[in-house]
């Protein structure tokens, strides 16, 4: 149950990070309209996801050193991930809405 909740929180919060990165400099190919050209963005997303995973592992070590019961351990972990995920979610949602309201400047490549 805890892993499902944690996976959902991670997916919801980090998906908006990807959307925010994608709308900053949108590039579209003339030949393949449905193909976006932003190979550097996938590298940035990989680094962000790696940092998030390292943060979760570090939290596991810190909470694990408290010698709590397994239920308390995972409750604290899911609670802190929920708080962190909500902060990311609402911050990125605000930035995405502002960017869409300003309008996107799409660059056509090829």
Phi and psi in radians as a Rosetta constraint file:
Dihedral C 1 N 2 CA 2 C 2 CIRCULARHARMONIC -1.131 0.35
Dihedral N 2 CA 2 C 2 N 3 CIRCULARHARMONIC -0.655 0.35
Dihedral C 2 N 3 CA 3 C 3 CIRCULARHARMONIC -1.192 0.35
Dihedral N 3 CA 3 C 3 N 4 CIRCULARHARMONIC -0.620 0.35
Dihedral C 3 N 4 CA 4 C 4 CIRCULARHARMONIC -1.157 0.35
Dihedral N 4 CA 4 C 4 N 5 CIRCULARHARMONIC -0.777 0.35
Dihedral C 4 N 5 CA 5 C 5 CIRCULARHARMONIC -1.103 0.35
Dihedral N 5 CA 5 C 5 N 6 CIRCULARHARMONIC -0.784 0.35
Dihedral C 5 N 6 CA 6 C 6 CIRCULARHARMONIC -1.119 0.35
Dihedral N 6 CA 6 C 6 N 7 CIRCULARHARMONIC -0.728 0.35
Dihedral C 6 N 7 CA 7 C 7 CIRCULARHARMONIC -1.127 0.35
Dihedral N 7 CA 7 C 7 N 8 CIRCULARHARMONIC -0.708 0.35
Dihedral C 7 N 8 CA 8 C 8 CIRCULARHARMONIC -1.129 0.35
Dihedral N 8 CA 8 C 8 N 9 CIRCULARHARMONIC -0.781 0.35
Dihedral C 8 N 9 CA 9 C 9 CIRCULARHARMONIC -1.092 0.35
Dihedral N 9 CA 9 C 9 N 10 CIRCULARHARMONIC -0.760 0.35
Dihedral C 9 N 10 CA 10 C 10 CIRCULARHARMONIC -1.106 0.35
Dihedral N 10 CA 10 C 10 N 11 CIRCULARHARMONIC -0.778 0.35
Dihedral C 10 N 11 CA 11 C 11 CIRCULARHARMONIC -1.138 0.35
Dihedral N 11 CA 11 C 11 N 12 CIRCULARHARMONIC -0.743 0.35
Dihedral C 11 N 12 CA 12 C 12 CIRCULARHARMONIC -1.186 0.35
Dihedral N 12 CA 12 C 12 N 13 CIRCULARHARMONIC -0.715 0.35
Dihedral C 12 N 13 CA 13 C 13 CIRCULARHARMONIC -1.323 0.35
Dihedral N 13 CA 13 C 13 N 14 CIRCULARHARMONIC -0.711 0.35
Dihedral C 13 N 14 CA 14 C 14 CIRCULARHARMONIC -1.419 0.35
Dihedral N 14 CA 14 C 14 N 15 CIRCULARHARMONIC -0.314 0.35
Dihedral C 14 N 15 CA 15 C 15 CIRCULARHARMONIC -1.155 0.35
Dihedral N 15 CA 15 C 15 N 16 CIRCULARHARMONIC -0.641 0.35
Dihedral C 15 N 16 CA 16 C 16 CIRCULARHARMONIC -1.230 0.35
Dihedral N 16 CA 16 C 16 N 17 CIRCULARHARMONIC -0.482 0.35
Dihedral C 16 N 17 CA 17 C 17 CIRCULARHARMONIC -1.119 0.35
Dihedral N 17 CA 17 C 17 N 18 CIRCULARHARMONIC -0.753 0.35
Dihedral C 17 N 18 CA 18 C 18 CIRCULARHARMONIC -1.116 0.35
Dihedral N 18 CA 18 C 18 N 19 CIRCULARHARMONIC -0.712 0.35
Dihedral C 18 N 19 CA 19 C 19 CIRCULARHARMONIC -1.126 0.35
Dihedral N 19 CA 19 C 19 N 20 CIRCULARHARMONIC -0.739 0.35
Dihedral C 19 N 20 CA 20 C 20 CIRCULARHARMONIC -1.104 0.35
Dihedral N 20 CA 20 C 20 N 21 CIRCULARHARMONIC -0.723 0.35
Dihedral C 20 N 21 CA 21 C 21 CIRCULARHARMONIC -1.163 0.35
Dihedral N 21 CA 21 C 21 N 22 CIRCULARHARMONIC -0.688 0.35
Dihedral C 21 N 22 CA 22 C 22 CIRCULARHARMONIC -1.170 0.35
Dihedral N 22 CA 22 C 22 N 23 CIRCULARHARMONIC -0.539 0.35
Dihedral C 22 N 23 CA 23 C 23 CIRCULARHARMONIC -1.594 0.35
Dihedral N 23 CA 23 C 23 N 24 CIRCULARHARMONIC -0.096 0.35
Dihedral C 23 N 24 CA 24 C 24 CIRCULARHARMONIC -1.176 0.35
Dihedral N 24 CA 24 C 24 N 25 CIRCULARHARMONIC -0.856 0.35
Dihedral C 24 N 25 CA 25 C 25 CIRCULARHARMONIC -2.351 0.35
Dihedral N 25 CA 25 C 25 N 26 CIRCULARHARMONIC 1.378 0.35
Dihedral C 25 N 26 CA 26 C 26 CIRCULARHARMONIC -1.315 0.35
Dihedral N 26 CA 26 C 26 N 27 CIRCULARHARMONIC 2.252 0.35
Dihedral C 26 N 27 CA 27 C 27 CIRCULARHARMONIC -2.179 0.35
Dihedral N 27 CA 27 C 27 N 28 CIRCULARHARMONIC 2.317 0.35
Dihedral C 27 N 28 CA 28 C 28 CIRCULARHARMONIC -2.193 0.35
Dihedral N 28 CA 28 C 28 N 29 CIRCULARHARMONIC 2.438 0.35
Dihedral C 28 N 29 CA 29 C 29 CIRCULARHARMONIC -1.434 0.35
Dihedral N 29 CA 29 C 29 N 30 CIRCULARHARMONIC 2.434 0.35
Dihedral C 29 N 30 CA 30 C 30 CIRCULARHARMONIC -1.206 0.35
Dihedral N 30 CA 30 C 30 N 31 CIRCULARHARMONIC -0.693 0.35
Dihedral C 30 N 31 CA 31 C 31 CIRCULARHARMONIC -1.274 0.35
Dihedral N 31 CA 31 C 31 N 32 CIRCULARHARMONIC -0.726 0.35
Dihedral C 31 N 32 CA 32 C 32 CIRCULARHARMONIC -2.111 0.35
Dihedral N 32 CA 32 C 32 N 33 CIRCULARHARMONIC 1.594 0.35
Dihedral C 32 N 33 CA 33 C 33 CIRCULARHARMONIC -1.107 0.35
Dihedral N 33 CA 33 C 33 N 34 CIRCULARHARMONIC -0.599 0.35
Dihedral C 33 N 34 CA 34 C 34 CIRCULARHARMONIC -1.413 0.35
Dihedral N 34 CA 34 C 34 N 35 CIRCULARHARMONIC -0.042 0.35
Dihedral C 34 N 35 CA 35 C 35 CIRCULARHARMONIC -1.745 0.35
Dihedral N 35 CA 35 C 35 N 36 CIRCULARHARMONIC 2.147 0.35
Dihedral C 35 N 36 CA 36 C 36 CIRCULARHARMONIC -1.604 0.35
Dihedral N 36 CA 36 C 36 N 37 CIRCULARHARMONIC 2.485 0.35
Dihedral C 36 N 37 CA 37 C 37 CIRCULARHARMONIC -1.888 0.35
Dihedral N 37 CA 37 C 37 N 38 CIRCULARHARMONIC 1.665 0.35
Dihedral C 37 N 38 CA 38 C 38 CIRCULARHARMONIC -2.749 0.35
Dihedral N 38 CA 38 C 38 N 39 CIRCULARHARMONIC 1.241 0.35
Dihedral C 38 N 39 CA 39 C 39 CIRCULARHARMONIC -1.218 0.35
Dihedral N 39 CA 39 C 39 N 40 CIRCULARHARMONIC -0.516 0.35
Dihedral C 39 N 40 CA 40 C 40 CIRCULARHARMONIC -1.194 0.35
Dihedral N 40 CA 40 C 40 N 41 CIRCULARHARMONIC -0.504 0.35
Dihedral C 40 N 41 CA 41 C 41 CIRCULARHARMONIC -1.193 0.35
Dihedral N 41 CA 41 C 41 N 42 CIRCULARHARMONIC -0.606 0.35
Dihedral C 41 N 42 CA 42 C 42 CIRCULARHARMONIC -1.174 0.35
Dihedral N 42 CA 42 C 42 N 43 CIRCULARHARMONIC -0.574 0.35
Dihedral C 42 N 43 CA 43 C 43 CIRCULARHARMONIC -1.165 0.35
Dihedral N 43 CA 43 C 43 N 44 CIRCULARHARMONIC -0.732 0.35
Dihedral C 43 N 44 CA 44 C 44 CIRCULARHARMONIC -1.111 0.35
Dihedral N 44 CA 44 C 44 N 45 CIRCULARHARMONIC -0.742 0.35
Dihedral C 44 N 45 CA 45 C 45 CIRCULARHARMONIC -1.109 0.35
Dihedral N 45 CA 45 C 45 N 46 CIRCULARHARMONIC -0.643 0.35
Dihedral C 45 N 46 CA 46 C 46 CIRCULARHARMONIC -1.116 0.35
Dihedral N 46 CA 46 C 46 N 47 CIRCULARHARMONIC -0.698 0.35
Dihedral C 46 N 47 CA 47 C 47 CIRCULARHARMONIC -1.164 0.35
Dihedral N 47 CA 47 C 47 N 48 CIRCULARHARMONIC -0.726 0.35
Dihedral C 47 N 48 CA 48 C 48 CIRCULARHARMONIC -1.110 0.35
Dihedral N 48 CA 48 C 48 N 49 CIRCULARHARMONIC -0.758 0.35
Dihedral C 48 N 49 CA 49 C 49 CIRCULARHARMONIC -1.136 0.35
Dihedral N 49 CA 49 C 49 N 50 CIRCULARHARMONIC -0.665 0.35
Dihedral C 49 N 50 CA 50 C 50 CIRCULARHARMONIC -1.123 0.35
Dihedral N 50 CA 50 C 50 N 51 CIRCULARHARMONIC -0.722 0.35
Dihedral C 50 N 51 CA 51 C 51 CIRCULARHARMONIC -1.106 0.35
Dihedral N 51 CA 51 C 51 N 52 CIRCULARHARMONIC -0.711 0.35
Dihedral C 51 N 52 CA 52 C 52 CIRCULARHARMONIC -1.112 0.35
Dihedral N 52 CA 52 C 52 N 53 CIRCULARHARMONIC -0.745 0.35
Dihedral C 52 N 53 CA 53 C 53 CIRCULARHARMONIC -1.148 0.35
Dihedral N 53 CA 53 C 53 N 54 CIRCULARHARMONIC -0.732 0.35
Dihedral C 53 N 54 CA 54 C 54 CIRCULARHARMONIC -1.102 0.35
Dihedral N 54 CA 54 C 54 N 55 CIRCULARHARMONIC -0.679 0.35
Dihedral C 54 N 55 CA 55 C 55 CIRCULARHARMONIC -1.109 0.35
Dihedral N 55 CA 55 C 55 N 56 CIRCULARHARMONIC -0.705 0.35
Dihedral C 55 N 56 CA 56 C 56 CIRCULARHARMONIC -1.141 0.35
Dihedral N 56 CA 56 C 56 N 57 CIRCULARHARMONIC -0.722 0.35
Dihedral C 56 N 57 CA 57 C 57 CIRCULARHARMONIC -1.132 0.35
Dihedral N 57 CA 57 C 57 N 58 CIRCULARHARMONIC -0.723 0.35
Dihedral C 57 N 58 CA 58 C 58 CIRCULARHARMONIC -1.118 0.35
Dihedral N 58 CA 58 C 58 N 59 CIRCULARHARMONIC -0.669 0.35
Dihedral C 58 N 59 CA 59 C 59 CIRCULARHARMONIC -1.119 0.35
Dihedral N 59 CA 59 C 59 N 60 CIRCULARHARMONIC -0.651 0.35
Dihedral C 59 N 60 CA 60 C 60 CIRCULARHARMONIC -1.055 0.35
Dihedral N 60 CA 60 C 60 N 61 CIRCULARHARMONIC -0.775 0.35
Dihedral C 60 N 61 CA 61 C 61 CIRCULARHARMONIC -1.146 0.35
Dihedral N 61 CA 61 C 61 N 62 CIRCULARHARMONIC -0.725 0.35
Dihedral C 61 N 62 CA 62 C 62 CIRCULARHARMONIC -1.160 0.35
Dihedral N 62 CA 62 C 62 N 63 CIRCULARHARMONIC -0.822 0.35
Dihedral C 62 N 63 CA 63 C 63 CIRCULARHARMONIC -1.193 0.35
Dihedral N 63 CA 63 C 63 N 64 CIRCULARHARMONIC -0.624 0.35
Dihedral C 63 N 64 CA 64 C 64 CIRCULARHARMONIC -1.135 0.35
Dihedral N 64 CA 64 C 64 N 65 CIRCULARHARMONIC -0.496 0.35
Dihedral C 64 N 65 CA 65 C 65 CIRCULARHARMONIC -1.309 0.35
Dihedral N 65 CA 65 C 65 N 66 CIRCULARHARMONIC -0.168 0.35
Dihedral C 65 N 66 CA 66 C 66 CIRCULARHARMONIC -1.436 0.35
Dihedral N 66 CA 66 C 66 N 67 CIRCULARHARMONIC -0.167 0.35
Dihedral C 66 N 67 CA 67 C 67 CIRCULARHARMONIC 0.967 0.35
Dihedral N 67 CA 67 C 67 N 68 CIRCULARHARMONIC 0.905 0.35
Dihedral C 67 N 68 CA 68 C 68 CIRCULARHARMONIC -1.651 0.35
Dihedral N 68 CA 68 C 68 N 69 CIRCULARHARMONIC 2.998 0.35
Dihedral C 68 N 69 CA 69 C 69 CIRCULARHARMONIC -1.208 0.35
Dihedral N 69 CA 69 C 69 N 70 CIRCULARHARMONIC 2.840 0.35
Dihedral C 69 N 70 CA 70 C 70 CIRCULARHARMONIC -1.141 0.35
Dihedral N 70 CA 70 C 70 N 71 CIRCULARHARMONIC -0.623 0.35
Dihedral C 70 N 71 CA 71 C 71 CIRCULARHARMONIC -1.171 0.35
Dihedral N 71 CA 71 C 71 N 72 CIRCULARHARMONIC -0.766 0.35
Dihedral C 71 N 72 CA 72 C 72 CIRCULARHARMONIC -1.143 0.35
Dihedral N 72 CA 72 C 72 N 73 CIRCULARHARMONIC -0.683 0.35
Dihedral C 72 N 73 CA 73 C 73 CIRCULARHARMONIC -1.008 0.35
Dihedral N 73 CA 73 C 73 N 74 CIRCULARHARMONIC -0.913 0.35
Dihedral C 73 N 74 CA 74 C 74 CIRCULARHARMONIC -1.296 0.35
Dihedral N 74 CA 74 C 74 N 75 CIRCULARHARMONIC -0.495 0.35
Dihedral C 74 N 75 CA 75 C 75 CIRCULARHARMONIC -1.145 0.35
Dihedral N 75 CA 75 C 75 N 76 CIRCULARHARMONIC -0.760 0.35
Dihedral C 75 N 76 CA 76 C 76 CIRCULARHARMONIC -1.131 0.35
Dihedral N 76 CA 76 C 76 N 77 CIRCULARHARMONIC -0.727 0.35
Dihedral C 76 N 77 CA 77 C 77 CIRCULARHARMONIC -1.094 0.35
Dihedral N 77 CA 77 C 77 N 78 CIRCULARHARMONIC -0.851 0.35
Dihedral C 77 N 78 CA 78 C 78 CIRCULARHARMONIC -1.173 0.35
Dihedral N 78 CA 78 C 78 N 79 CIRCULARHARMONIC -0.646 0.35
Dihedral C 78 N 79 CA 79 C 79 CIRCULARHARMONIC -1.107 0.35
Dihedral N 79 CA 79 C 79 N 80 CIRCULARHARMONIC -0.769 0.35
Dihedral C 79 N 80 CA 80 C 80 CIRCULARHARMONIC -1.225 0.35
Dihedral N 80 CA 80 C 80 N 81 CIRCULARHARMONIC -0.643 0.35
Dihedral C 80 N 81 CA 81 C 81 CIRCULARHARMONIC -1.150 0.35
Dihedral N 81 CA 81 C 81 N 82 CIRCULARHARMONIC -0.646 0.35
Dihedral C 81 N 82 CA 82 C 82 CIRCULARHARMONIC -1.114 0.35
Dihedral N 82 CA 82 C 82 N 83 CIRCULARHARMONIC -0.790 0.35
Dihedral C 82 N 83 CA 83 C 83 CIRCULARHARMONIC -1.089 0.35
Dihedral N 83 CA 83 C 83 N 84 CIRCULARHARMONIC -0.828 0.35
Dihedral C 83 N 84 CA 84 C 84 CIRCULARHARMONIC -1.103 0.35
Dihedral N 84 CA 84 C 84 N 85 CIRCULARHARMONIC -0.731 0.35
Dihedral C 84 N 85 CA 85 C 85 CIRCULARHARMONIC -1.134 0.35
Dihedral N 85 CA 85 C 85 N 86 CIRCULARHARMONIC -0.704 0.35
Dihedral C 85 N 86 CA 86 C 86 CIRCULARHARMONIC -1.148 0.35
Dihedral N 86 CA 86 C 86 N 87 CIRCULARHARMONIC -0.668 0.35
Dihedral C 86 N 87 CA 87 C 87 CIRCULARHARMONIC -1.098 0.35
Dihedral N 87 CA 87 C 87 N 88 CIRCULARHARMONIC -0.823 0.35
Dihedral C 87 N 88 CA 88 C 88 CIRCULARHARMONIC -1.064 0.35
Dihedral N 88 CA 88 C 88 N 89 CIRCULARHARMONIC -0.793 0.35
Dihedral C 88 N 89 CA 89 C 89 CIRCULARHARMONIC -1.049 0.35
Dihedral N 89 CA 89 C 89 N 90 CIRCULARHARMONIC -0.905 0.35
Dihedral C 89 N 90 CA 90 C 90 CIRCULARHARMONIC -1.252 0.35
Dihedral N 90 CA 90 C 90 N 91 CIRCULARHARMONIC -0.566 0.35
Dihedral C 90 N 91 CA 91 C 91 CIRCULARHARMONIC -1.154 0.35
Dihedral N 91 CA 91 C 91 N 92 CIRCULARHARMONIC -0.831 0.35
Dihedral C 91 N 92 CA 92 C 92 CIRCULARHARMONIC -1.205 0.35
Dihedral N 92 CA 92 C 92 N 93 CIRCULARHARMONIC -0.622 0.35
Dihedral C 92 N 93 CA 93 C 93 CIRCULARHARMONIC -1.087 0.35
Dihedral N 93 CA 93 C 93 N 94 CIRCULARHARMONIC -0.738 0.35
Dihedral C 93 N 94 CA 94 C 94 CIRCULARHARMONIC -1.096 0.35
Dihedral N 94 CA 94 C 94 N 95 CIRCULARHARMONIC -0.759 0.35
Dihedral C 94 N 95 CA 95 C 95 CIRCULARHARMONIC -1.144 0.35
Dihedral N 95 CA 95 C 95 N 96 CIRCULARHARMONIC -0.716 0.35
Dihedral C 95 N 96 CA 96 C 96 CIRCULARHARMONIC -1.128 0.35
Dihedral N 96 CA 96 C 96 N 97 CIRCULARHARMONIC -0.739 0.35
Dihedral C 96 N 97 CA 97 C 97 CIRCULARHARMONIC -1.119 0.35
Dihedral N 97 CA 97 C 97 N 98 CIRCULARHARMONIC -0.745 0.35
Dihedral C 97 N 98 CA 98 C 98 CIRCULARHARMONIC -1.082 0.35
Dihedral N 98 CA 98 C 98 N 99 CIRCULARHARMONIC -0.709 0.35
Dihedral C 98 N 99 CA 99 C 99 CIRCULARHARMONIC -1.160 0.35
Dihedral N 99 CA 99 C 99 N 100 CIRCULARHARMONIC -0.739 0.35
Dihedral C 99 N 100 CA 100 C 100 CIRCULARHARMONIC -1.162 0.35
Dihedral N 100 CA 100 C 100 N 101 CIRCULARHARMONIC -0.613 0.35
Dihedral C 100 N 101 CA 101 C 101 CIRCULARHARMONIC -1.199 0.35
Dihedral N 101 CA 101 C 101 N 102 CIRCULARHARMONIC -0.569 0.35
Dihedral C 101 N 102 CA 102 C 102 CIRCULARHARMONIC -1.276 0.35
Dihedral N 102 CA 102 C 102 N 103 CIRCULARHARMONIC -0.485 0.35
Dihedral C 102 N 103 CA 103 C 103 CIRCULARHARMONIC 1.764 0.35
Dihedral N 103 CA 103 C 103 N 104 CIRCULARHARMONIC 2.533 0.35
Dihedral C 103 N 104 CA 104 C 104 CIRCULARHARMONIC -1.629 0.35
Dihedral N 104 CA 104 C 104 N 105 CIRCULARHARMONIC 2.446 0.35
Dihedral C 104 N 105 CA 105 C 105 CIRCULARHARMONIC -1.841 0.35
Dihedral N 105 CA 105 C 105 N 106 CIRCULARHARMONIC 1.642 0.35
Dihedral C 105 N 106 CA 106 C 106 CIRCULARHARMONIC -1.477 0.35
Dihedral N 106 CA 106 C 106 N 107 CIRCULARHARMONIC 2.255 0.35
Dihedral C 106 N 107 CA 107 C 107 CIRCULARHARMONIC -1.714 0.35
Dihedral N 107 CA 107 C 107 N 108 CIRCULARHARMONIC 2.202 0.35
Dihedral C 107 N 108 CA 108 C 108 CIRCULARHARMONIC -1.705 0.35
Dihedral N 108 CA 108 C 108 N 109 CIRCULARHARMONIC 2.170 0.35
Dihedral C 108 N 109 CA 109 C 109 CIRCULARHARMONIC -1.948 0.35
Dihedral N 109 CA 109 C 109 N 110 CIRCULARHARMONIC 2.689 0.35
